[in-house]
């Protein structure tokens, strides 16, 4: 299991949190997704076949690009 925390400036409200949780959870291998509009960070736990590259690509596609 890997855990990554990304800074995502576009997280502004609970709607954003819901969108990120819903979309990222659908990636095969993703176990848990948390996002916080106060810190503008998302923490994601995943195993293969999910990869950091795939997660970051998806975040960018849904307009929540990670800056780290
Ligand atoms: Cu929002």
PDB file of the backbone (N, CA, C, O) and the ligand in Angstrom, with CONECT records:
HET     CU  A 101       1
ATOM      1  N   UNK A   1       0.856  -1.206   0.000  1.00  0.00           N
ATOM      2  CA  UNK A   1       0.000   0.000   0.000  1.00  0.00           C
ATOM      3  C   UNK A   1       0.879   1.239   0.000  1.00  0.00           C
ATOM      4  O   UNK A   1       1.811   1.346   0.798  1.00  0.00           O
ATOM      5  N   UNK A   2       0.590   2.154  -0.876  1.00  0.00           N
ATOM      6  CA  UNK A   2       1.287   3.437  -0.905  1.00  0.00           C
ATOM      7  C   UNK A   2       0.306   4.537  -0.531  1.00  0.00           C
ATOM      8  O   UNK A   2      -0.884   4.457  -0.839  1.00  0.00           O
ATOM      9  N   UNK A   3       0.815   5.559   0.132  1.00  0.00           N
ATOM     10  CA  UNK A   3       0.003   6.727   0.459  1.00  0.00           C
ATOM     11  C   UNK A   3       0.702   7.965  -0.087  1.00  0.00           C
ATOM     12  O   UNK A   3       1.891   8.180   0.150  1.00  0.00           O
ATOM     13  N   UNK A   4      -0.056   8.775  -0.822  1.00  0.00           N
ATOM     14  CA  UNK A   4       0.503  10.008  -1.353  1.00  0.00           C
ATOM     15  C   UNK A   4      -0.390  11.168  -0.946  1.00  0.00           C
ATOM     16  O   UNK A   4      -1.607  11.019  -0.835  1.00  0.00           O
ATOM     17  N   UNK A   5       0.221  12.317  -0.726  1.00  0.00           N
ATOM     18  CA  UNK A   5      -0.540  13.537  -0.431  1.00  0.00           C
ATOM     19  C   UNK A   5      -0.179  14.575  -1.484  1.00  0.00           C
ATOM     20  O   UNK A   5       0.991  14.901  -1.686  1.00  0.00           O
ATOM     21  N   UNK A   6      -1.195  15.078  -2.138  1.00  0.00           N
ATOM     22  CA  UNK A   6      -0.988  16.076  -3.189  1.00  0.00           C
ATOM     23  C   UNK A   6      -1.578  17.416  -2.774  1.00  0.00           C
ATOM     24  O   UNK A   6      -2.625  17.479  -2.131  1.00  0.00           O
ATOM     25  N   UNK A   7      -0.895  18.476  -3.151  1.00  0.00           N
ATOM     26  CA  UNK A   7      -1.455  19.821  -3.032  1.00  0.00           C
ATOM     27  C   UNK A   7      -2.233  20.127  -4.301  1.00  0.00           C
ATOM     28  O   UNK A   7      -1.708  20.053  -5.412  1.00  0.00           O
ATOM     29  N   UNK A   8      -3.510  20.474  -4.102  1.00  0.00           N
ATOM     30  CA  UNK A   8      -4.406  20.702  -5.243  1.00  0.00           C
ATOM     31  C   UNK A   8      -5.130  22.029  -5.002  1.00  0.00           C
ATOM     32  O   UNK A   8      -6.150  22.060  -4.314  1.00  0.00           O
ATOM     33  N   UNK A   9      -4.606  23.124  -5.564  1.00  0.00           N
ATOM     34  CA  UNK A   9      -5.171  24.453  -5.269  1.00  0.00           C
ATOM     35  C   UNK A   9      -6.653  24.589  -5.616  1.00  0.00           C
ATOM     36  O   UNK A   9      -7.350  25.410  -5.020  1.00  0.00           O
ATOM     37  N   UNK A  10      -7.141  23.800  -6.567  1.00  0.00           N
ATOM     38  CA  UNK A  10      -8.539  23.926  -6.999  1.00  0.00           C
ATOM     39  C   UNK A  10      -9.556  23.361  -6.012  1.00  0.00           C
ATOM     40  O   UNK A  10     -10.758  23.518  -6.228  1.00  0.00           O
ATOM     41  N   UNK A  11      -9.120  22.714  -4.944  1.00  0.00           N
ATOM     42  CA  UNK A  11     -10.090  22.208  -3.962  1.00  0.00           C
ATOM     43  C   UNK A  11     -10.620  23.395  -3.168  1.00  0.00           C
ATOM     44  O   UNK A  11      -9.918  23.930  -2.310  1.00  0.00           O
ATOM     45  N   UNK A  12     -11.858  23.812  -3.448  1.00  0.00           N
ATOM     46  CA  UNK A  12     -12.367  25.006  -2.780  1.00  0.00           C
ATOM     47  C   UNK A  12     -13.578  24.744  -1.900  1.00  0.00           C
ATOM     48  O   UNK A  12     -13.910  25.581  -1.060  1.00  0.00           O
ATOM     49  N   UNK A  13     -14.244  23.618  -2.063  1.00  0.00           N
ATOM     50  CA  UNK A  13     -15.454  23.381  -1.274  1.00  0.00           C
ATOM     51  C   UNK A  13     -15.747  21.893  -1.202  1.00  0.00           C
ATOM     52  O   UNK A  13     -15.007  21.080  -1.756  1.00  0.00           O
ATOM     53  N   UNK A  14     -16.833  21.535  -0.513  1.00  0.00           N
ATOM     54  CA  UNK A  14     -17.153  20.116  -0.343  1.00  0.00           C
ATOM     55  C   UNK A  14     -17.570  19.465  -1.659  1.00  0.00           C
ATOM     56  O   UNK A  14     -17.468  18.248  -1.812  1.00  0.00           O
ATOM     57  N   UNK A  15     -18.039  20.272  -2.604  1.00  0.00           N
ATOM     58  CA  UNK A  15     -18.352  19.709  -3.918  1.00  0.00           C
ATOM     59  C   UNK A  15     -17.073  19.189  -4.574  1.00  0.00           C
ATOM     60  O   UNK A  15     -17.059  18.104  -5.156  1.00  0.00           O
ATOM     61  N   UNK A  16     -16.019  19.962  -4.475  1.00  0.00           N
ATOM     62  CA  UNK A  16     -14.730  19.523  -5.027  1.00  0.00           C
ATOM     63  C   UNK A  16     -14.288  18.226  -4.351  1.00  0.00           C
ATOM     64  O   UNK A  16     -13.827  17.293  -5.008  1.00  0.00           O
ATOM     65  N   UNK A  17     -14.436  18.187  -3.031  1.00  0.00           N
ATOM     66  CA  UNK A  17     -14.044  16.996  -2.278  1.00  0.00           C
ATOM     67  C   UNK A  17     -14.814  15.783  -2.786  1.00  0.00           C
ATOM     68  O   UNK A  17     -14.244  14.716  -3.011  1.00  0.00           O
ATOM     69  N   UNK A  18     -16.118  15.966  -2.961  1.00  0.00           N
ATOM     70  CA  UNK A  18     -16.972  14.874  -3.425  1.00  0.00           C
ATOM     71  C   UNK A  18     -16.542  14.402  -4.818  1.00  0.00           C
ATOM     72  O   UNK A  18     -16.451  13.202  -5.079  1.00  0.00           O
ATOM     73  N   UNK A  19     -16.281  15.360  -5.699  1.00  0.00           N
ATOM     74  CA  UNK A  19     -15.878  15.014  -7.065  1.00  0.00           C
ATOM     75  C   UNK A  19     -14.577  14.220  -7.055  1.00  0.00           C
ATOM     76  O   UNK A  19     -14.463  13.190  -7.720  1.00  0.00           O
ATOM     77  N   UNK A  20     -13.602  14.704  -6.302  1.00  0.00           N
ATOM     78  CA  UNK A  20     -12.301  14.021  -6.259  1.00  0.00           C
ATOM     79  C   UNK A  20     -12.451  12.625  -5.667  1.00  0.00           C
ATOM     80  O   UNK A  20     -11.902  11.661  -6.200  1.00  0.00           O
ATOM     81  N   UNK A  21     -13.189  12.513  -4.573  1.00  0.00           N
ATOM     82  CA  UNK A  21     -13.377  11.194  -3.957  1.00  0.00           C
ATOM     83  C   UNK A  21     -14.049  10.223  -4.920  1.00  0.00           C
ATOM     84  O   UNK A  21     -13.633   9.072  -5.054  1.00  0.00           O
ATOM     85  N   UNK A  22     -15.097  10.706  -5.588  1.00  0.00           N
ATOM     86  CA  UNK A  22     -15.850   9.832  -6.487  1.00  0.00           C
ATOM     87  C   UNK A  22     -15.005   9.390  -7.666  1.00  0.00           C
ATOM     88  O   UNK A  22     -14.952   8.203  -7.988  1.00  0.00           O
ATOM     89  N   UNK A  23     -14.343  10.345  -8.311  1.00  0.00           N
ATOM     90  CA  UNK A  23     -13.591  10.027  -9.530  1.00  0.00           C
ATOM     91  C   UNK A  23     -12.351   9.192  -9.231  1.00  0.00           C
ATOM     92  O   UNK A  23     -12.090   8.195  -9.905  1.00  0.00           O
ATOM     93  N   UNK A  24     -11.589   9.598  -8.221  1.00  0.00           N
ATOM     94  CA  UNK A  24     -10.331   8.885  -7.949  1.00  0.00           C
ATOM     95  C   UNK A  24     -10.612   7.488  -7.401  1.00  0.00           C
ATOM     96  O   UNK A  24      -9.855   6.553  -7.662  1.00  0.00           O
ATOM     97  N   UNK A  25     -11.704   7.343  -6.638  1.00  0.00           N
ATOM     98  CA  UNK A  25     -12.043   6.022  -6.097  1.00  0.00           C
ATOM     99  C   UNK A  25     -12.327   5.003  -7.194  1.00  0.00           C
ATOM    100  O   UNK A  25     -12.199   3.797  -6.978  1.00  0.00           O
ATOM    101  N   UNK A  26     -12.711   5.491  -8.369  1.00  0.00           N
ATOM    102  CA  UNK A  26     -13.042   4.572  -9.458  1.00  0.00           C
ATOM    103  C   UNK A  26     -11.807   3.988 -10.135  1.00  0.00           C
ATOM    104  O   UNK A  26     -11.922   3.032 -10.902  1.00  0.00           O
ATOM    105  N   UNK A  27     -10.631   4.544  -9.866  1.00  0.00           N
ATOM    106  CA  UNK A  27      -9.403   3.972 -10.428  1.00  0.00           C
ATOM    107  C   UNK A  27      -9.133   2.627  -9.742  1.00  0.00           C
ATOM    108  O   UNK A  27      -9.150   2.528  -8.515  1.00  0.00           O
ATOM    109  N   UNK A  28      -8.887   1.612 -10.544  1.00  0.00           N
ATOM    110  CA  UNK A  28      -8.589   0.292  -9.984  1.00  0.00           C
ATOM    111  C   UNK A  28      -7.339   0.367  -9.116  1.00  0.00           C
ATOM    112  O   UNK A  28      -6.309   0.882  -9.551  1.00  0.00           O
ATOM    113  N   UNK A  29      -7.424  -0.143  -7.899  1.00  0.00           N
ATOM    114  CA  UNK A  29      -6.282  -0.158  -6.994  1.00  0.00           C
ATOM    115  C   UNK A  29      -6.344   0.926  -5.935  1.00  0.00           C
ATOM    116  O   UNK A  29      -5.633   0.842  -4.934  1.00  0.00           O
ATOM    117  N   UNK A  30      -7.173   1.941  -6.129  1.00  0.00           N
ATOM    118  CA  UNK A  30      -7.283   3.007  -5.132  1.00  0.00           C
ATOM    119  C   UNK A  30      -8.129   2.514  -3.966  1.00  0.00           C
ATOM    120  O   UNK A  30      -9.248   2.037  -4.155  1.00  0.00           O
ATOM    121  N   UNK A  31      -7.580   2.636  -2.757  1.00  0.00           N
ATOM    122  CA  UNK A  31      -8.248   2.096  -1.562  1.00  0.00           C
ATOM    123  C   UNK A  31      -8.972   3.165  -0.760  1.00  0.00           C
ATOM    124  O   UNK A  31     -10.026   2.901  -0.181  1.00  0.00           O
ATOM    125  N   UNK A  32      -8.415   4.372  -0.720  1.00  0.00           N
ATOM    126  CA  UNK A  32      -9.015   5.423   0.099  1.00  0.00           C
ATOM    127  C   UNK A  32      -8.629   6.783  -0.466  1.00  0.00           C
ATOM    128  O   UNK A  32      -7.518   6.979  -0.959  1.00  0.00           O
ATOM    129  N   UNK A  33      -9.568   7.714  -0.383  1.00  0.00           N
ATOM    130  CA  UNK A  33      -9.327   9.080  -0.863  1.00  0.00           C
ATOM    131  C   UNK A  33      -9.876  10.050   0.166  1.00  0.00           C
ATOM    132  O   UNK A  33     -11.042   9.972   0.552  1.00  0.00           O
ATOM    133  N   UNK A  34      -9.025  10.963   0.604  1.00  0.00           N
ATOM    134  CA  UNK A  34      -9.486  12.041   1.474  1.00  0.00           C
ATOM    135  C   UNK A  34      -9.068  13.359   0.829  1.00  0.00           C
ATOM    136  O   UNK A  34      -8.005  13.440   0.215  1.00  0.00           O
ATOM    137  N   UNK A  35      -9.889  14.376   0.964  1.00  0.00           N
ATOM    138  CA  UNK A  35      -9.536  15.690   0.436  1.00  0.00           C
ATOM    139  C   UNK A  35     -10.072  16.745   1.384  1.00  0.00           C
ATOM    140  O   UNK A  35     -11.116  16.564   2.010  1.00  0.00           O
ATOM    141  N   UNK A  36      -9.343  17.854   1.486  1.00  0.00           N
ATOM    142  CA  UNK A  36      -9.687  18.878   2.470  1.00  0.00           C
ATOM    143  C   UNK A  36      -9.596  20.264   1.836  1.00  0.00           C
ATOM    144  O   UNK A  36      -8.523  20.676   1.396  1.00  0.00           O
ATOM    145  N   UNK A  37     -10.719  20.983   1.786  1.00  0.00           N
ATOM    146  CA  UNK A  37     -10.694  22.319   1.172  1.00  0.00           C
ATOM    147  C   UNK A  37      -9.896  23.336   1.989  1.00  0.00           C
ATOM    148  O   UNK A  37      -9.465  24.351   1.442  1.00  0.00           O
ATOM    149  N   UNK A  38      -9.691  23.087   3.281  1.00  0.00           N
ATOM    150  CA  UNK A  38      -8.920  24.027   4.103  1.00  0.00           C
ATOM    151  C   UNK A  38      -7.433  23.946   3.768  1.00  0.00           C
ATOM    152  O   UNK A  38      -6.773  24.962   3.547  1.00  0.00           O
ATOM    153  N   UNK A  39      -6.924  22.720   3.735  1.00  0.00           N
ATOM    154  CA  UNK A  39      -5.497  22.548   3.446  1.00  0.00           C
ATOM    155  C   UNK A  39      -5.236  22.488   1.950  1.00  0.00           C
ATOM    156  O   UNK A  39      -4.093  22.621   1.514  1.00  0.00           O
ATOM    157  N   UNK A  40      -6.293  22.288   1.154  1.00  0.00           N
ATOM    158  CA  UNK A  40      -6.187  22.099  -0.298  1.00  0.00           C
ATOM    159  C   UNK A  40      -5.232  20.955  -0.633  1.00  0.00           C
ATOM    160  O   UNK A  40      -4.375  21.041  -1.512  1.00  0.00           O
ATOM    161  N   UNK A  41      -5.440  19.872   0.132  1.00  0.00           N
ATOM    162  CA  UNK A  41      -4.642  18.667  -0.098  1.00  0.00           C
ATOM    163  C   UNK A  41      -5.558  17.460  -0.216  1.00  0.00           C
ATOM    164  O   UNK A  41      -6.641  17.414   0.368  1.00  0.00           O
ATOM    165  N   UNK A  42      -5.099  16.495  -0.980  1.00  0.00           N
ATOM    166  CA  UNK A  42      -5.778  15.206  -1.070  1.00  0.00           C
ATOM    167  C   UNK A  42      -4.784  14.111  -0.721  1.00  0.00           C
ATOM    168  O   UNK A  42      -3.636  14.127  -1.163  1.00  0.00           O
ATOM    169  N   UNK A  43      -5.245  13.161   0.078  1.00  0.00           N
ATOM    170  CA  UNK A  43      -4.423  12.013   0.456  1.00  0.00           C
ATOM    171  C   UNK A  43      -5.074  10.758  -0.103  1.00  0.00           C
ATOM    172  O   UNK A  43      -6.261  10.503   0.100  1.00  0.00           O
ATOM    173  N   UNK A  44      -4.267   9.986  -0.810  1.00  0.00           N
ATOM    174  CA  UNK A  44      -4.787   8.833  -1.532  1.00  0.00           C
ATOM    175  C   UNK A  44      -3.963   7.603  -1.177  1.00  0.00           C
ATOM    176  O   UNK A  44      -2.734   7.622  -1.250  1.00  0.00           O
ATOM    177  N   UNK A  45      -4.654   6.534  -0.792  1.00  0.00           N
ATOM    178  CA  UNK A  45      -3.999   5.244  -0.546  1.00  0.00           C
ATOM    179  C   UNK A  45      -4.293   4.340  -1.732  1.00  0.00           C
ATOM    180  O   UNK A  45      -5.430   4.254  -2.197  1.00  0.00           O
ATOM    181  N   UNK A  46      -3.257   3.669  -2.212  1.00  0.00           N
ATOM    182  CA  UNK A  46      -3.475   2.824  -3.398  1.00  0.00           C
ATOM    183  C   UNK A  46      -2.481   1.665  -3.437  1.00  0.00           C
ATOM    184  O   UNK A  46      -1.421   1.689  -2.811  1.00  0.00           O
ATOM    185  N   UNK A  47      -2.874   0.661  -4.196  1.00  0.00           N
ATOM    186  CA  UNK A  47      -2.028  -0.483  -4.535  1.00  0.00           C
ATOM    187  C   UNK A  47      -2.052  -0.624  -6.049  1.00  0.00           C
ATOM    188  O   UNK A  47      -2.850   0.026  -6.725  1.00  0.00           O
ATOM    189  N   UNK A  48      -1.179  -1.474  -6.582  1.00  0.00           N
ATOM    190  CA  UNK A  48      -1.241  -1.800  -7.996  1.00  0.00           C
ATOM    191  C   UNK A  48      -2.645  -2.341  -8.308  1.00  0.00           C
ATOM    192  O   UNK A  48      -3.235  -3.012  -7.462  1.00  0.00           O
ATOM    193  N   UNK A  49      -3.183  -2.072  -9.481  1.00  0.00           N
ATOM    194  CA  UNK A  49      -2.534  -1.476 -10.644  1.00  0.00           C
ATOM    195  C   UNK A  49      -2.505   0.049 -10.657  1.00  0.00           C
ATOM    196  O   UNK A  49      -2.002   0.631 -11.618  1.00  0.00           O
ATOM    197  N   UNK A  50      -3.022   0.717  -9.636  1.00  0.00           N
ATOM    198  CA  UNK A  50      -2.959   2.181  -9.632  1.00  0.00           C
ATOM    199  C   UNK A  50      -1.505   2.636  -9.495  1.00  0.00           C
ATOM    200  O   UNK A  50      -0.700   1.978  -8.836  1.00  0.00           O
ATOM    201  N   UNK A  51      -1.184   3.745 -10.112  1.00  0.00           N
ATOM    202  CA  UNK A  51       0.153   4.341 -10.018  1.00  0.00           C
ATOM    203  C   UNK A  51      -0.003   5.828  -9.734  1.00  0.00           C
ATOM    204  O   UNK A  51      -1.056   6.414  -9.985  1.00  0.00           O
ATOM    205  N   UNK A  52       1.064   6.432  -9.206  1.00  0.00           N
ATOM    206  CA  UNK A  52       1.031   7.879  -9.000  1.00  0.00           C
ATOM    207  C   UNK A  52       0.784   8.602 -10.317  1.00  0.00           C
ATOM    208  O   UNK A  52       0.048   9.588 -10.362  1.00  0.00           O
ATOM    209  N   UNK A  53       1.395   8.112 -11.381  1.00  0.00           N
ATOM    210  CA  UNK A  53       1.221   8.766 -12.687  1.00  0.00           C
ATOM    211  C   UNK A  53      -0.239   8.723 -13.122  1.00  0.00           C
ATOM    212  O   UNK A  53      -0.772   9.708 -13.632  1.00  0.00           O
ATOM    213  N   UNK A  54      -0.881   7.573 -12.917  1.00  0.00           N
ATOM    214  CA  UNK A  54      -2.289   7.439 -13.330  1.00  0.00           C
ATOM    215  C   UNK A  54      -3.177   8.339 -12.482  1.00  0.00           C
ATOM    216  O   UNK A  54      -4.114   8.950 -12.995  1.00  0.00           O
ATOM    217  N   UNK A  55      -2.888   8.423 -11.187  1.00  0.00           N
ATOM    218  CA  UNK A  55      -3.692   9.264 -10.301  1.00  0.00           C
ATOM    219  C   UNK A  55      -3.536  10.736 -10.688  1.00  0.00           C
ATOM    220  O   UNK A  55      -4.522  11.467 -10.770  1.00  0.00           O
ATOM    221  N   UNK A  56      -2.308  11.161 -10.923  1.00  0.00           N
ATOM    222  CA  UNK A  56      -2.083  12.565 -11.279  1.00  0.00           C
ATOM    223  C   UNK A  56      -2.694  12.903 -12.635  1.00  0.00           C
ATOM    224  O   UNK A  56      -3.195  14.008 -12.842  1.00  0.00           O
ATOM    225  N   UNK A  57      -2.650  11.947 -13.550  1.00  0.00           N
ATOM    226  CA  UNK A  57      -3.262  12.166 -14.866  1.00  0.00           C
ATOM    227  C   UNK A  57      -4.772  12.356 -14.709  1.00  0.00           C
ATOM    228  O   UNK A  57      -5.364  13.250 -15.314  1.00  0.00           O
ATOM    229  N   UNK A  58      -5.377  11.508 -13.894  1.00  0.00           N
ATOM    230  CA  UNK A  58      -6.822  11.612 -13.678  1.00  0.00           C
ATOM    231  C   UNK A  58      -7.171  12.938 -13.004  1.00  0.00           C
ATOM    232  O   UNK A  58      -8.126  13.601 -13.409  1.00  0.00           O
ATOM    233  N   UNK A  59      -6.417  13.327 -11.991  1.00  0.00           N
ATOM    234  CA  UNK A  59      -6.686  14.598 -11.308  1.00  0.00           C
ATOM    235  C   UNK A  59      -6.626  15.764 -12.286  1.00  0.00           C
ATOM    236  O   UNK A  59      -7.444  16.682 -12.219  1.00  0.00           O
ATOM    237  N   UNK A  60      -5.663  15.725 -13.187  1.00  0.00           N
ATOM    238  CA  UNK A  60      -5.558  16.799 -14.176  1.00  0.00           C
ATOM    239  C   UNK A  60      -6.759  16.782 -15.116  1.00  0.00           C
ATOM    240  O   UNK A  60      -7.285  17.831 -15.489  1.00  0.00           O
ATOM    241  N   UNK A  61      -7.186  15.582 -15.492  1.00  0.00           N
ATOM    242  CA  UNK A  61      -8.312  15.455 -16.433  1.00  0.00           C
ATOM    243  C   UNK A  61      -9.603  15.992 -15.839  1.00  0.00           C
ATOM    244  O   UNK A  61     -10.443  16.515 -16.571  1.00  0.00           O
ATOM    245  N   UNK A  62      -9.782  15.873 -14.521  1.00  0.00           N
ATOM    246  CA  UNK A  62     -11.024  16.356 -13.905  1.00  0.00           C
ATOM    247  C   UNK A  62     -10.863  17.778 -13.367  1.00  0.00           C
ATOM    248  O   UNK A  62     -11.689  18.261 -12.592  1.00  0.00           O
ATOM    249  N   UNK A  63      -9.784  18.436 -13.795  1.00  0.00           N
ATOM    250  CA  UNK A  63      -9.536  19.848 -13.474  1.00  0.00           C
ATOM    251  C   UNK A  63      -9.130  20.098 -12.025  1.00  0.00           C
ATOM    252  O   UNK A  63      -9.377  21.171 -11.474  1.00  0.00           O
ATOM    253  N   UNK A  64      -8.503  19.089 -11.418  1.00  0.00           N
ATOM    254  CA  UNK A  64      -7.903  19.276 -10.102  1.00  0.00           C
ATOM    255  C   UNK A  64      -6.436  18.873 -10.152  1.00  0.00           C
ATOM    256  O   UNK A  64      -6.027  17.929  -9.475  1.00  0.00           O
ATOM    257  N   UNK A  65      -5.639  19.586 -10.954  1.00  0.00           N
ATOM    258  CA  UNK A  65      -4.239  19.177 -11.086  1.00  0.00           C
ATOM    259  C   UNK A  65      -3.465  19.339  -9.775  1.00  0.00           C
ATOM    260  O   UNK A  65      -3.623  20.318  -9.045  1.00  0.00           O
ATOM    261  N   UNK A  66      -2.628  18.342  -9.510  1.00  0.00           N
ATOM    262  CA  UNK A  66      -1.747  18.398  -8.342  1.00  0.00           C
ATOM    263  C   UNK A  66      -0.523  19.238  -8.695  1.00  0.00           C
ATOM    264  O   UNK A  66       0.001  19.159  -9.807  1.00  0.00           O
ATOM    265  N   UNK A  67      -0.071  20.051  -7.722  1.00  0.00           N
ATOM    266  CA  UNK A  67       1.090  20.902  -7.982  1.00  0.00           C
ATOM    267  C   UNK A  67       2.362  20.319  -7.388  1.00  0.00           C
ATOM    268  O   UNK A  67       3.416  20.952  -7.456  1.00  0.00           O
ATOM    269  N   UNK A  68       2.288  19.137  -6.813  1.00  0.00           N
ATOM    270  CA  UNK A  68       3.518  18.492  -6.339  1.00  0.00           C
ATOM    271  C   UNK A  68       3.591  17.083  -6.869  1.00  0.00           C
ATOM    272  O   UNK A  68       4.550  16.366  -6.586  1.00  0.00           O
TER     273      UNK A  68
HETATM  274 CU    CU A 101     -15.737  23.036  -4.894  1.00  0.00          CU
END
